[in-house]
């Protein structure tokens, strides 16, 4: 019964999304692909390509339009997303894995909406961008802290450290690249993928935790998700690092070549043939 309680919302949501996905596929096949404002400015990862992301934004369209009609600011949505992350971390830390998974999923949804709302309302500012980026990092730290507390007595604690390291380096590499004028926002494991993976891992762990005989499988389920998240995040971070280094090296190569060419030659003084020496004086 407990498993049914955990899975019922997920099954209903998945069933609803499957129906919408079939409708979306039919629209694409007949040449009536749904229009998503600002969709062409987004870069995609290898896991969630343009087809899937367009579908997600299409599903969120009614919520987006409702937010546009309201007086809610993008920063308010960002703050709510961070609160969802804090709640998810606390829930996971206390062993309420299903609650933590749902809260983290809600945090991911709201995180997708704040930036789009800012663009559609014309409220994009540097202050808002900083608030969003820093809030996302705090949100991830809240969730990873909850995972660390939940896994503190198991050998899976190192999985949390790997997840934190990979996730933070993905974000740091992008921020450092932007500071040097290089856009590094691609890769396999971005924030949306990390949220999805950790939430699924927590939900699977909750499934095992409801049965005493299988409760020991809950930490490995969450730990495995964190290992995958950390490994793929590290792969993404290293890929961005290499990409940024190559791009900066390419930009600096012409200047280095010019610096080698501009060598100042000191002229050698030549003797004056008309000069009269002391031996020629009368």
VOGU-3710 file (C-alpha; in Angstrom, 3 decimals, decimal comma):
1> xxxxxxxxxx> 0,000/0,000/0,000  2,869/2,377/0,818  4,442/1,689/-2,553  1,132/2,450/-4,246  0,965/5,747/-2,350  4,454/6,617/-3,543  3,899/5,590/-7,144  0,289/6,738/-7,671  1,163/10,421/-8,337  4,061/9,353/-10,545
11> xxxxxxxxxx> 1,942/6,899/-12,525  -0,816/9,461/-13,030  1,670/12,116/-14,070  3,521/9,770/-16,416  0,252/8,621/-18,001  -0,810/12,228/-18,555  2,560/13,110/-20,058  2,446/10,086/-22,363  -0,901/11,208/-23,743  0,440/14,720/-24,297
21> xxxxxxxxxx> 3,588/13,298/-25,876  1,520/11,316/-28,385  -0,424/14,478/-29,255  2,864/16,372/-29,614  4,318/13,691/-31,917  1,201/13,774/-34,107  1,445/17,571/-34,392  5,097/17,310/-35,422  4,331/14,601/-37,989  1,580/16,622/-39,674
31> xxxxxxxxxx> 3,805/19,685/-39,837  2,195/21,673/-37,030  5,102/21,720/-34,589  4,150/23,829/-31,554  5,814/27,218/-31,408  7,809/27,990/-28,264  8,895/31,647/-27,855  12,648/32,059/-27,460  13,295/28,394/-28,188  15,908/29,104/-30,869
41> xxxxxxxxxx> 18,223/30,821/-28,354  18,671/27,728/-26,202  21,588/25,303/-26,407  20,863/21,642/-25,791  22,692/18,772/-24,172  23,249/15,307/-25,573  20,603/13,845/-23,250  17,763/16,350/-23,611  17,751/17,380/-27,232  15,591/20,030/-28,921
51> xxxxxxxxxx> 12,712/17,622/-29,573  12,352/16,718/-25,883  12,969/20,236/-24,570  10,399/21,728/-26,956  7,868/19,188/-25,678  8,621/20,097/-22,046  8,183/23,818/-22,695  5,013/23,126/-24,654  3,594/21,240/-21,669  4,597/24,078/-19,347
61> xxxxxxxxxx> 3,054/26,636/-21,699  -0,204/27,137/-19,722  1,729/27,673/-16,479  4,056/30,065/-18,275  1,147/32,102/-19,644  -0,459/32,209/-16,212  2,762/33,546/-14,709  3,049/36,134/-17,477  -0,438/37,403/-16,672  0,351/37,595/-12,969
71> xxxxxxxxxx> 2,583/40,032/-11,137  5,044/37,359/-10,062  8,635/38,342/-10,763  11,308/35,974/-12,114  13,345/36,475/-8,919  10,375/35,305/-6,845  10,193/32,097/-8,874  13,945/31,632/-8,473  13,592/31,996/-4,707  10,733/29,475/-4,646
81> xxxxxxxxxx> 12,899/27,044/-6,600  15,654/27,398/-4,009  13,117/26,779/-1,214  11,975/23,601/-2,976  15,614/22,478/-3,095  16,051/23,221/0,626  12,899/21,233/1,386  14,107/18,376/-0,823  17,446/18,251/0,958  15,791/18,225/4,382
91> xxxxxxxxxx> 13,348/15,505/3,317  16,075/13,275/1,890  18,233/13,821/4,959  15,407/12,589/7,213  14,801/9,580/4,953  11,635/10,862/3,256  13,001/10,047/-0,160  9,713/10,236/-2,078  8,929/13,691/-0,692  12,451/14,814/-1,480
101> xxxxxxxxxx> 12,175/13,522/-5,042  8,908/15,383/-5,671  10,222/18,610/-4,179  13,386/18,418/-6,245  11,351/17,779/-9,389  9,254/20,874/-8,608  12,466/22,828/-8,114  13,594/21,746/-11,566  10,309/22,870/-13,135  10,400/26,283/-11,489
111> xxxxxxxxxx> 14,055/26,657/-12,450  13,083/26,200/-16,096  10,405/28,876/-15,807  12,250/31,757/-14,137  14,665/32,462/-16,967  11,991/32,168/-19,647  9,689/34,460/-17,684  12,468/37,052/-17,423  13,055/36,957/-21,198  9,367/37,080/-22,113
121> xxxxxxxxxx> 8,698/39,969/-19,713  11,805/41,842/-20,792  13,221/41,746/-17,262  16,646/40,277/-18,019  19,267/41,977/-15,873  22,770/41,147/-14,721  21,574/41,267/-11,126  18,821/38,770/-11,911  21,253/36,490/-13,740  23,582/36,494/-10,724
131> xxxxxxxxxx> 20,691/35,846/-8,330  19,561/32,917/-10,474  23,020/31,343/-10,815  23,909/31,651/-7,136  20,467/30,383/-6,070  20,905/27,317/-8,293  24,241/26,535/-6,662  22,793/26,917/-3,156  19,865/24,727/-4,162  22,138/21,938/-5,345
141> xxxxxxxxxx> 24,225/22,179/-2,184  21,066/21,860/-0,070  20,095/18,667/-1,884  23,591/17,170/-1,791  23,851/18,005/1,912  20,620/16,077/2,508  21,961/13,148/0,502  25,206/13,226/2,507  23,290/13,123/5,781  21,127/10,243/4,563
151> xxxxxxxxxx> 24,165/8,250/3,350  26,488/9,241/6,203  26,682/5,712/7,688  27,130/3,907/4,377  29,926/3,528/1,888  27,977/5,637/-0,582  28,995/8,877/1,093  31,805/9,248/-1,444  29,177/9,213/-4,178  27,829/12,463/-2,737
161> xxxxxxxxxx> 31,307/13,997/-2,855  31,642/12,977/-6,500  28,245/14,466/-7,279  29,078/17,745/-5,570  32,486/18,011/-7,242  31,184/17,310/-10,727  28,176/19,604/-10,420  30,124/22,522/-8,996  32,881/22,223/-11,622  30,330/22,276/-14,452
171> xxxxxxxxxx> 28,987/25,555/-13,120  32,409/27,011/-12,275  33,862/26,213/-15,706  30,942/27,948/-17,387  31,227/31,002/-15,109  34,989/31,226/-15,622  34,559/30,929/-19,373  31,967/33,706/-19,422  34,352/35,890/-17,422  36,952/35,393/-20,164
181> xxxxxxxxxx> 34,449/35,958/-22,966  33,854/32,314/-23,925  30,374/30,734/-23,857  30,647/27,241/-22,345  27,076/26,072/-21,903  27,007/22,704/-23,662  27,625/19,192/-22,404  25,880/16,015/-21,401  25,013/16,705/-17,748  23,600/20,179/-17,172
191> xxxxxxxxxx> 21,348/21,279/-14,325  18,098/19,888/-15,727  19,690/16,477/-16,281  21,204/16,455/-12,792  17,872/17,287/-11,177  16,126/14,561/-13,162  18,743/11,921/-12,363  18,909/12,604/-8,614  15,104/12,802/-8,332  14,700/9,446/-10,098
201> xxxxxxxxxx> 17,363/7,905/-7,859  15,588/9,180/-4,746  12,258/7,835/-6,007  13,731/4,390/-6,659  15,293/4,473/-3,199  11,893/5,343/-1,722  10,398/2,329/-3,484  12,883/0,011/-1,761  12,655/1,805/1,590  8,931/1,037/1,980
211> xxxxxxxxxx> 9,631/-2,704/2,460  11,769/-3,636/5,492  13,295/-6,612/3,704  14,450/-4,375/0,831  15,236/-1,198/2,769  18,965/-1,902/2,503  18,727/-1,301/-1,244  17,591/2,307/-0,788  21,060/3,829/-0,151  22,615/2,041/-3,161
221> xxxxxxxxxx> 19,767/3,251/-5,373  20,356/6,884/-4,440  24,135/6,396/-4,347  24,201/4,921/-7,839  22,280/7,912/-9,190  24,789/10,226/-7,522  27,747/8,302/-8,979  26,297/8,559/-12,478  25,511/12,230/-11,903  29,019/12,945/-10,612
231> xxxxxxxxxx> 30,783/10,984/-13,353  28,825/12,529/-16,219  29,076/15,992/-14,636  32,847/15,623/-14,374  32,940/14,524/-18,016  30,932/17,615/-18,954  33,165/19,904/-16,884  36,352/18,508/-18,445  34,819/18,857/-21,907  34,021/22,514/-21,246
241> xxxxxxxxxx> 37,510/23,041/-19,838  39,143/21,675/-22,994  36,752/23,577/-25,246  37,431/26,848/-23,423  41,199/26,342/-23,476  41,220/25,615/-27,198  39,037/28,624/-27,986  41,180/31,006/-25,921  44,359/29,563/-27,455  42,925/30,070/-30,937
251> xxxxxxxxxx> 42,103/33,701/-30,143  45,538/34,391/-28,691  47,526/32,688/-31,481  47,482/35,696/-33,899  48,698/38,058/-31,181  51,504/35,681/-30,263  52,562/35,484/-33,904  52,592/39,285/-34,244  54,677/39,588/-31,068  57,335/37,286/-32,574
261> xxxxxxxxxx> 57,492/39,258/-35,808  57,861/42,637/-34,112  61,523/42,234/-33,151  63,399/45,518/-32,817  66,838/45,355/-34,548  69,504/47,664/-33,170  71,495/49,220/-36,110  75,290/48,631/-36,145  77,230/51,949/-36,448  79,217/52,203/-39,710
271> xxxxxxxxxx> 82,684/53,938/-39,921  82,835/57,328/-41,658  85,303/57,156/-44,627  85,780/60,953/-44,602  86,956/60,977/-41,023  90,573/62,277/-40,662  92,636/60,341/-38,205  95,622/61,598/-36,268  98,074/59,800/-38,609  96,870/61,917/-41,596
281> xx> 97,307/65,283/-39,950  100,091/67,574/-41,256
//
